[in-house]
Amino acid sequence: MYSYVARQPILNRQQRTVGYELLFRDGESNAFPLIEANKATCRLLVENYMAVGDNLATAGQRTFINFPHESLIRLLPLLLPKRRVVIEVLETCIPNDELFIAIKHLHRNGYVIALDDFEASAEWQRFLPYVHIIKLDLIKLGLEKSCAFVAENKHRKIKFLAEKVETHQDFQISLDAGFHFFQGYFFSKPELLKNRQIEPQKLTTVRLLQEICREPVNFKKVEQIIASDVSLSYLLLRYVNTATTRTVEPISSFKQALVYLGEDKVRMFVGVVATAHAALNKPKELYSMSLQRARMCEVLVANSNLKAKSEQAFLTGMFSLLDALLDSSLDQLLALLPLQDEVQTALLHHQGQLGQVLALLDAYEQADWGKVSAYCTELGIPEILVASSHQQALDWTNNYEKLS
């Protein structure tokens, strides 16, 4: 499954790209499809920010995103990183009280607000103190009228963007008039980008993995994510109650699990649960292998003189099959996760101590005993520990599979 988006560059007075406007597309045709505006905005957010992370469309400069009335009053922009986006208030928005309240709220939260295809009217005057950019359509409004508006409003702390700049003459006249930014076919037509999309039902898994990779873990967010998904809640509590030795009454909430197990253990349990959730429609062997590799890495590091932490080793082993679990490339998925550099390097390039441990696992699974011996020597790990860690991983994984 793929997602599509077009982006058109926005340039400053020196003709340097300072951002891109994102334009919703739903196929190879580089044209806006017949789709309701709010639905288009929601899909654009999910497909280009939540599902694929730092893709070409959102990498680098700020992205300008169109928001219709309903999306704004529902405060959907709050889902996005404020330093990376510009909120475009569509010209179809009604300048009523509920929109005014929403714009003020977004402004207070540090978002950059732009009015798209702006045409001056008394109803919009109260909005201007909360607006950072006004976009003027040179074709719709007319070049002369657009330039006159900029001249009349130079006293305001607002930047002006000329859109639909079609010729060099348009650019030169609007430049001389004092416009700060420029967009149009004279510089570039919208560029269509295609991305492999993570399926919506797997986004919860990605969000959960994002949170457990952070230092420190924000367990309030983790709890909110788990609480929003019945299957995740069930799996976590079942694991905690069945796979731990306790003398207290059964654990019935995530907060109880955190208090009882402590941060490191909960991080591990959440990772296992997320992997199980990702593997719901996958062969059981893939889930088993993810857990085995996680546990084996953890045991090898914990029982050796390697500098890596055991919890890092656990995540490295578990994430080594993440691309197969989520049907997306590993580099694309890892771009979503705030992993430490040594874990990223190990997963992508098999470099560093953790990377060598992964290579050791690969050699052991392939019964390449020569390579196993070589990696053990390089890492200072006894070969007998490899066989022992493998057996421990099998036993540990079997316990979890009984709960699935």
CORTAPE-V493400 format. One line per field, one symbol per residue. ss: DSSP state (H for helix, E for strand, L for the rest). phi: phi as a letter, one per 30 degrees, with the letter a starting at -180 (. if undefined). burial: I if it has 24 or more other C-alpha atoms within 12 Angstrom, else O. A space follows every 10 residues. Layout:
# CORTAPE-V493400
ss=???
phi=???
burial=???
This chain:
# CORTAPE-V493400
ss=LEEEEEEEEE ELLLLLEEEE EEEEELLLLL LLLLLLHHHH HHHHHHHHHH LLLLLLLLLL LEEEEEELHH HHHLLHHHHL LLLLEEEEEL LLLLLLHHHH HHHHHHHHLL LEEEELLLLL LHHHHHHHHH LLEEEEELLL LLHHHHHHHH HHLLLLLLEE EEELLLLHHH HHHHHHHLLL EEELLLLLLL EEEEEELLLH HHHHHHHHHH HHLLLLLLHH HHHHHHHLLH HHHHHHHHHH HHLLLLLLLL LLLHHHHHHH HLHHHHHHHH HHHHHHHHLL LLLHHHHHHH HHHHHHHHHH HHLLLLLLLH HHHHHHHHHL LHHHHHLLLH HHHHLLLLLL HHHHHHHHHL LHHHHHHHHH HHHHHLLLHH HHHHHHHHHL LLHHHHHHHH HHHHHHHHHH HLLL
phi=.bcbacbbdc ccdcicdclb dcbdbbaddd bdddaddddd dddddddcbd cbiddddcdi ddccbdbded ddddhdeddc dddcbbdcdd dddcdcddde dddddddddi ddcbcdhdbd addceddedc ccbcccdddd djdddddddd ddbddddbcc cccidcbdde dddddddjdc bbaldecade cdcbbdcdde dcddddddde ddddbddddd deddddddbd ddeddddddd dccbcbbcde dbbddddddd diedddeddd ddddddddce cceedddedd dddddddddd ddcbcddddd dddedddddd cddddchbdd ddddddcddd eddeddddbh cidddddddd dedddchcdd deddddddci cddddddddd dddddddddd ddcd
burial=OOIIIIIIII IIIOOOOIII IIIIIIOOOO OOOOOOIIII IIIIIIIIII IIIIIIIIOO IIIIIIIIII IIIOIIIIOI IOOIIIIIII IOIOIOOOII OIIIIIIOOO IIIIIIIIII OOOIOOIIOI IIIIIIIIOO OOIOOIIOII OOOOOOOIII IIIIIIOOOI IOIIIOIIII IIIIOIIIOI IIIIIIIIOO OIIIIIIIII IIIOOOIOIO OIIOIIIOIO OIIIIIIIII IOIOOOOOOO IOOIIOIIOI IOIIIIIIII IIIIIIIIIO OOOOOIIIII IIIIIIIIII IOOIOIOIII IIIIIIIIII IIIIIIOIII IIIIIIIIII OIIIIIIIOO OIIIIIIIII IIOIOOOOOO OIIOIIOOII IOIOIIIOII OIIIOIIOOI IOOI
